[in-house]
């Protein structure tokens, strides 16, 4: 038995793109973690994924566009964002 834990979405992505950078994040485009269709998976840097998560939270909290932009800029400065 292999003790290493893997995630289904990473295995599916690897089937289509076997040489992808394992240090990057496989993101569910529609945010549905159960939807592991290859068309719903994309490769993001950790920073890109964190920003996507932050933006989703700001939308859920009903921030205005100006408030979201301000929070996003604060985040980028705090984490030395590199795209």
N, CA, C and O atoms as a GROMACS GRO file, in nm:
protein
  332
    1UNK      N    1   0.084  -0.119   0.000
    1UNK     CA    2   0.000   0.000   0.000
    1UNK      C    3   0.088   0.125   0.000
    1UNK      O    4   0.182   0.135   0.079
    2UNK      N    5   0.058   0.219  -0.089
    2UNK     CA    6   0.136   0.342  -0.100
    2UNK      C    7   0.082   0.445  -0.002
    2UNK      O    8  -0.033   0.486  -0.014
    3UNK      N    9   0.164   0.490   0.096
    3UNK     CA   10   0.114   0.586   0.197
    3UNK      C   11   0.101   0.728   0.142
    3UNK      O   12   0.040   0.813   0.207
    4UNK      N   13   0.157   0.754   0.024
    4UNK     CA   14   0.149   0.890  -0.031
    4UNK      C   15   0.006   0.921  -0.075
    4UNK      O   16  -0.055   0.846  -0.150
    5UNK      N   17  -0.044   1.032  -0.027
    5UNK     CA   18  -0.180   1.076  -0.058
    5UNK      C   19  -0.179   1.157  -0.189
    5UNK      O   20  -0.098   1.248  -0.205
    6UNK      N   21  -0.268   1.124  -0.280
    6UNK     CA   22  -0.283   1.204  -0.402
    6UNK      C   23  -0.426   1.251  -0.413
    6UNK      O   24  -0.517   1.194  -0.353
    7UNK      N   25  -0.444   1.355  -0.491
    7UNK     CA   26  -0.576   1.410  -0.515
    7UNK      C   27  -0.620   1.372  -0.655
    7UNK      O   28  -0.542   1.379  -0.750
    8UNK      N   29  -0.746   1.333  -0.668
    8UNK     CA   30  -0.800   1.287  -0.795
    8UNK      C   31  -0.779   1.390  -0.905
    8UNK      O   32  -0.739   1.354  -1.016
    9UNK      N   33  -0.806   1.517  -0.877
    9UNK     CA   34  -0.794   1.619  -0.981
    9UNK      C   35  -0.650   1.632  -1.032
    9UNK      O   36  -0.629   1.662  -1.149
   10UNK      N   37  -0.552   1.610  -0.945
   10UNK     CA   38  -0.412   1.614  -0.988
   10UNK      C   39  -0.380   1.494  -1.078
   10UNK      O   40  -0.306   1.506  -1.176
   11UNK      N   41  -0.434   1.378  -1.043
   11UNK     CA   42  -0.413   1.259  -1.124
   11UNK      C   43  -0.477   1.275  -1.262
   11UNK      O   44  -0.417   1.237  -1.363
   12UNK      N   45  -0.596   1.330  -1.267
   12UNK     CA   46  -0.664   1.353  -1.394
   12UNK      C   47  -0.585   1.452  -1.479
   12UNK      O   48  -0.564   1.429  -1.598
   13UNK      N   49  -0.541   1.561  -1.419
   13UNK     CA   50  -0.463   1.661  -1.493
   13UNK      C   51  -0.334   1.598  -1.547
   13UNK      O   52  -0.295   1.623  -1.661
   14UNK      N   53  -0.270   1.516  -1.466
   14UNK     CA   54  -0.144   1.452  -1.506
   14UNK      C   55  -0.166   1.354  -1.622
   14UNK      O   56  -0.076   1.334  -1.703
   15UNK      N   57  -0.283   1.294  -1.630
   15UNK     CA   58  -0.313   1.204  -1.743
   15UNK      C   59  -0.310   1.280  -1.875
   15UNK      O   60  -0.268   1.226  -1.977
   16UNK      N   61  -0.353   1.405  -1.874
   16UNK     CA   62  -0.358   1.487  -1.995
   16UNK      C   63  -0.228   1.566  -2.016
   16UNK      O   64  -0.186   1.589  -2.129
   17UNK      N   65  -0.166   1.608  -1.906
   17UNK     CA   66  -0.045   1.691  -1.912
   17UNK      C   67   0.060   1.631  -1.818
   17UNK      O   68   0.085   1.684  -1.710
   18UNK      N   69   0.123   1.520  -1.859
   18UNK     CA   70   0.213   1.449  -1.768
   18UNK      C   71   0.337   1.528  -1.725
   18UNK      O   72   0.396   1.496  -1.622
   19UNK      N   73   0.376   1.630  -1.800
   19UNK     CA   74   0.496   1.706  -1.766
   19UNK      C   75   0.468   1.836  -1.693
   19UNK      O   76   0.554   1.924  -1.689
   20UNK      N   77   0.348   1.851  -1.635
   20UNK     CA   78   0.317   1.978  -1.569
   20UNK      C   79   0.404   1.997  -1.445
   20UNK      O   80   0.450   1.900  -1.384
   21UNK      N   81   0.425   2.123  -1.410
   21UNK     CA   82   0.507   2.160  -1.294
   21UNK      C   83   0.433   2.122  -1.166
   21UNK      O   84   0.330   2.181  -1.133
   22UNK      N   85   0.486   2.024  -1.094
   22UNK     CA   86   0.419   1.973  -0.973
   22UNK      C   87   0.416   2.075  -0.859
   22UNK      O   88   0.346   2.054  -0.760
   23UNK      N   89   0.491   2.184  -0.872
   23UNK     CA   90   0.488   2.289  -0.770
   23UNK      C   91   0.372   2.384  -0.789
   23UNK      O   92   0.346   2.470  -0.704
   24UNK      N   93   0.301   2.370  -0.900
   24UNK     CA   94   0.188   2.457  -0.924
   24UNK      C   95   0.059   2.392  -0.875
   24UNK      O   96   0.056   2.273  -0.843
   25UNK      N   97  -0.045   2.471  -0.870
   25UNK     CA   98  -0.174   2.428  -0.819
   25UNK      C   99  -0.267   2.392  -0.934
   25UNK      O  100  -0.272   2.461  -1.035
   26UNK      N  101  -0.340   2.282  -0.917
   26UNK     CA  102  -0.446   2.247  -1.012
   26UNK      C  103  -0.574   2.305  -0.953
   26UNK      O  104  -0.617   2.266  -0.845
   27UNK      N  105  -0.633   2.397  -1.026
   27UNK     CA  106  -0.751   2.471  -0.979
   27UNK      C  107  -0.877   2.421  -1.049
   27UNK      O  108  -0.874   2.389  -1.168
   28UNK      N  109  -0.986   2.416  -0.975
   28UNK     CA  110  -1.118   2.388  -1.032
   28UNK      C  111  -1.176   2.522  -1.078
   28UNK      O  112  -1.210   2.607  -0.996
   29UNK      N  113  -1.189   2.540  -1.207
   29UNK     CA  114  -1.232   2.668  -1.264
   29UNK      C  115  -1.365   2.713  -1.206
   29UNK      O  116  -1.381   2.830  -1.171
   30UNK      N  117  -1.461   2.622  -1.195
   30UNK     CA  118  -1.594   2.659  -1.146
   30UNK      C  119  -1.606   2.649  -0.994
   30UNK      O  120  -1.715   2.664  -0.939
   31UNK      N  121  -1.495   2.623  -0.927
   31UNK     CA  122  -1.487   2.612  -0.780
   31UNK      C  123  -1.561   2.492  -0.722
   31UNK      O  124  -1.575   2.482  -0.600
   32UNK      N  125  -1.608   2.402  -0.807
   32UNK     CA  126  -1.675   2.280  -0.761
   32UNK      C  127  -1.570   2.170  -0.751
   32UNK      O  128  -1.527   2.114  -0.852
   33UNK      N  129  -1.530   2.138  -0.628
   33UNK     CA  130  -1.423   2.041  -0.605
   33UNK      C  131  -1.462   1.899  -0.649
   33UNK      O  132  -1.375   1.813  -0.664
   34UNK      N  133  -1.590   1.876  -0.669
   34UNK     CA  134  -1.636   1.745  -0.716
   34UNK      C  135  -1.631   1.732  -0.868
   34UNK      O  136  -1.637   1.622  -0.921
   35UNK      N  137  -1.619   1.845  -0.937
   35UNK     CA  138  -1.617   1.846  -1.084
   35UNK      C  139  -1.473   1.834  -1.132
   35UNK      O  140  -1.403   1.934  -1.149
   36UNK      N  141  -1.431   1.711  -1.155
   36UNK     CA  142  -1.293   1.685  -1.194
   36UNK      C  143  -1.277   1.662  -1.344
   36UNK      O  144  -1.180   1.600  -1.387
   37UNK      N  145  -1.370   1.711  -1.422
   37UNK     CA  146  -1.358   1.703  -1.567
   37UNK      C  147  -1.238   1.787  -1.610
   37UNK      O  148  -1.216   1.896  -1.557
   38UNK      N  149  -1.162   1.738  -1.705
   38UNK     CA  150  -1.041   1.808  -1.749
   38UNK      C  151  -1.072   1.950  -1.797
   38UNK      O  152  -0.988   2.039  -1.785
   39UNK      N  153  -1.190   1.973  -1.850
   39UNK     CA  154  -1.227   2.108  -1.897
   39UNK      C  155  -1.250   2.204  -1.780
   39UNK      O  156  -1.260   2.326  -1.800
   40UNK      N  157  -1.260   2.150  -1.658
   40UNK     CA  158  -1.279   2.234  -1.539
   40UNK      C  159  -1.150   2.250  -1.459
   40UNK      O  160  -1.153   2.306  -1.349
   41UNK      N  161  -1.039   2.202  -1.511
   41UNK     CA  162  -0.913   2.209  -1.438
   41UNK      C  163  -0.815   2.301  -1.510
   41UNK      O  164  -0.804   2.298  -1.633
   42UNK      N  165  -0.744   2.382  -1.432
   42UNK     CA  166  -0.643   2.471  -1.488
   42UNK      C  167  -0.524   2.476  -1.395
   42UNK      O  168  -0.536   2.456  -1.274
   43UNK      N  169  -0.408   2.504  -1.453
   43UNK     CA  170  -0.284   2.512  -1.378
   43UNK      C  171  -0.260   2.658  -1.338
   43UNK      O  172  -0.259   2.747  -1.423
   44UNK      N  173  -0.241   2.682  -1.208
   44UNK     CA  174  -0.217   2.816  -1.156
   44UNK      C  175  -0.096   2.814  -1.064
   44UNK      O  176  -0.064   2.712  -1.002
   45UNK      N  177  -0.029   2.929  -1.057
   45UNK     CA  178   0.075   2.942  -0.955
   45UNK      C  179   0.004   2.952  -0.819
   45UNK      O  180  -0.117   2.974  -0.813
   46UNK      N  181   0.079   2.935  -0.714
   46UNK     CA  182   0.017   2.946  -0.581
   46UNK      C  183  -0.040   3.087  -0.558
   46UNK      O  184  -0.147   3.103  -0.500
   47UNK      N  185   0.034   3.188  -0.605
   47UNK     CA  186  -0.016   3.325  -0.591
   47UNK      C  187  -0.144   3.346  -0.669
   47UNK      O  188  -0.239   3.406  -0.618
   48UNK      N  189  -0.149   3.297  -0.792
   48UNK     CA  190  -0.271   3.310  -0.872
   48UNK      C  191  -0.388   3.242  -0.803
   48UNK      O  192  -0.500   3.295  -0.802
   49UNK      N  193  -0.363   3.126  -0.747
   49UNK     CA  194  -0.470   3.053  -0.679
   49UNK      C  195  -0.517   3.127  -0.554
   49UNK      O  196  -0.637   3.132  -0.527
   50UNK      N  197  -0.424   3.185  -0.478
   50UNK     CA  198  -0.461   3.262  -0.359
   50UNK      C  199  -0.545   3.384  -0.397
   50UNK      O  200  -0.642   3.417  -0.330
   51UNK      N  201  -0.507   3.449  -0.506
   51UNK     CA  202  -0.583   3.566  -0.550
   51UNK      C  203  -0.723   3.525  -0.595
   51UNK      O  204  -0.820   3.594  -0.567
   52UNK      N  205  -0.733   3.412  -0.664
   52UNK     CA  206  -0.865   3.364  -0.705
   52UNK      C  207  -0.952   3.336  -0.582
   52UNK      O  208  -1.069   3.372  -0.579
   53UNK      N  209  -0.894   3.271  -0.482
   53UNK     CA  210  -0.967   3.244  -0.358
   53UNK      C  211  -1.011   3.374  -0.290
   53UNK      O  212  -1.125   3.385  -0.244
   54UNK      N  213  -0.920   3.470  -0.285
   54UNK     CA  214  -0.954   3.599  -0.225
   54UNK      C  215  -1.067   3.668  -0.300
   54UNK      O  216  -1.160   3.719  -0.239
   55UNK      N  217  -1.059   3.668  -0.432
   55UNK     CA  218  -1.164   3.732  -0.513
   55UNK      C  219  -1.299   3.662  -0.491
   55UNK      O  220  -1.402   3.729  -0.482
   56UNK      N  221  -1.298   3.531  -0.483
   56UNK     CA  222  -1.422   3.458  -0.457
   56UNK      C  223  -1.482   3.498  -0.322
   56UNK      O  224  -1.603   3.516  -0.310
   57UNK      N  225  -1.396   3.512  -0.222
   57UNK     CA  226  -1.443   3.554  -0.090
   57UNK      C  227  -1.501   3.694  -0.094
   57UNK      O  228  -1.604   3.721  -0.032
   58UNK      N  229  -1.435   3.785  -0.166
   58UNK     CA  230  -1.483   3.923  -0.174
   58UNK      C  231  -1.616   3.930  -0.246
   58UNK      O  232  -1.701   4.012  -0.210
   59UNK      N  233  -1.636   3.848  -0.348
   59UNK     CA  234  -1.765   3.844  -0.417
   59UNK      C  235  -1.873   3.791  -0.324
   59UNK      O  236  -1.985   3.843  -0.322
   60UNK      N  237  -1.841   3.687  -0.248
   60UNK     CA  238  -1.937   3.630  -0.154
   60UNK      C  239  -1.976   3.731  -0.047
   60UNK      O  240  -2.090   3.730   0.001
   61UNK      N  241  -1.883   3.817  -0.008
   61UNK     CA  242  -1.910   3.918   0.095
   61UNK      C  243  -1.976   4.042   0.038
   61UNK      O  244  -2.004   4.137   0.112
   62UNK      N  245  -2.002   4.042  -0.092
   62UNK     CA  246  -2.074   4.150  -0.160
   62UNK      C  247  -1.997   4.283  -0.158
   62UNK      O  248  -2.057   4.390  -0.144
   63UNK      N  249  -1.866   4.276  -0.174
   63UNK     CA  250  -1.784   4.397  -0.185
   63UNK      C  251  -1.812   4.464  -0.320
   63UNK      O  252  -1.845   4.397  -0.418
   64UNK      N  253  -1.800   4.596  -0.323
   64UNK     CA  254  -1.811   4.668  -0.450
   64UNK      C  255  -1.683   4.644  -0.530
   64UNK      O  256  -1.584   4.595  -0.476
   65UNK      N  257  -1.686   4.678  -0.657
   65UNK     CA  258  -1.568   4.660  -0.741
   65UNK      C  259  -1.449   4.739  -0.687
   65UNK      O  260  -1.336   4.690  -0.686
   66UNK      N  261  -1.474   4.863  -0.642
   66UNK     CA  262  -1.367   4.947  -0.588
   66UNK      C  263  -1.309   4.884  -0.460
   66UNK      O  264  -1.187   4.885  -0.440
   67UNK      N  265  -1.394   4.830  -0.376
   67UNK     CA  266  -1.347   4.765  -0.253
   67UNK      C  267  -1.265   4.640  -0.286
   67UNK      O  268  -1.162   4.615  -0.223
   68UNK      N  269  -1.310   4.562  -0.385
   68UNK     CA  270  -1.236   4.443  -0.426
   68UNK      C  271  -1.099   4.481  -0.480
   68UNK      O  272  -0.999   4.417  -0.446
   69UNK      N  273  -1.094   4.585  -0.564
   69UNK     CA  274  -0.967   4.629  -0.621
   69UNK      C  275  -0.870   4.673  -0.511
   69UNK      O  276  -0.751   4.641  -0.516
   70UNK      N  277  -0.921   4.745  -0.412
   70UNK     CA  278  -0.837   4.792  -0.302
   70UNK      C  279  -0.783   4.674  -0.222
   70UNK      O  280  -0.664   4.669  -0.190
   71UNK      N  281  -0.870   4.578  -0.189
   71UNK     CA  282  -0.827   4.460  -0.114
   71UNK      C  283  -0.725   4.379  -0.193
   71UNK      O  284  -0.628   4.328  -0.137
   72UNK      N  285  -0.747   4.368  -0.324
   72UNK     CA  286  -0.655   4.293  -0.409
   72UNK      C  287  -0.518   4.359  -0.411
   72UNK      O  288  -0.416   4.289  -0.403
   73UNK      N  289  -0.513   4.490  -0.421
   73UNK     CA  290  -0.384   4.562  -0.419
   73UNK      C  291  -0.314   4.544  -0.285
   73UNK      O  292  -0.192   4.528  -0.281
   74UNK      N  293  -0.390   4.548  -0.177
   74UNK     CA  294  -0.332   4.525  -0.044
   74UNK      C  295  -0.272   4.385  -0.036
   74UNK      O  296  -0.163   4.366   0.019
   75UNK      N  297  -0.344   4.289  -0.090
   75UNK     CA  298  -0.296   4.152  -0.088
   75UNK      C  299  -0.166   4.139  -0.167
   75UNK      O  300  -0.070   4.077  -0.121
   76UNK      N  301  -0.163   4.198  -0.286
   76UNK     CA  302  -0.044   4.188  -0.371
   76UNK      C  303   0.078   4.247  -0.302
   76UNK      O  304   0.188   4.191  -0.311
   77UNK      N  305   0.061   4.358  -0.233
   77UNK     CA  306   0.172   4.421  -0.162
   77UNK      C  307   0.218   4.334  -0.045
   77UNK      O  308   0.338   4.318  -0.021
   78UNK      N  309   0.123   4.280   0.027
   78UNK     CA  310   0.154   4.200   0.145
   78UNK      C  311   0.231   4.074   0.109
   78UNK      O  312   0.322   4.034   0.182
   79UNK      N  313   0.196   4.011  -0.002
   79UNK     CA  314   0.258   3.884  -0.037
   79UNK      C  315   0.358   3.897  -0.152
   79UNK      O  316   0.398   3.796  -0.211
   80UNK      N  317   0.398   4.019  -0.183
   80UNK     CA  318   0.496   4.042  -0.291
   80UNK      C  319   0.456   3.964  -0.416
   80UNK      O  320   0.534   3.885  -0.469
   81UNK      N  321   0.335   3.987  -0.460
   81UNK     CA  322   0.273   3.916  -0.571
   81UNK      C  323   0.359   3.918  -0.697
   81UNK      O  324   0.406   4.024  -0.740
   82UNK      N  325   0.379   3.802  -0.753
   82UNK     CA  326   0.446   3.788  -0.882
   82UNK      C  327   0.358   3.701  -0.970
   82UNK      O  328   0.326   3.588  -0.933
   83UNK      N  329   0.317   3.753  -1.084
   83UNK     CA  330   0.226   3.679  -1.170
   83UNK      C  331   0.300   3.582  -1.257
   83UNK      O  332   0.238   3.510  -1.337
   0.00000   0.00000   0.00000
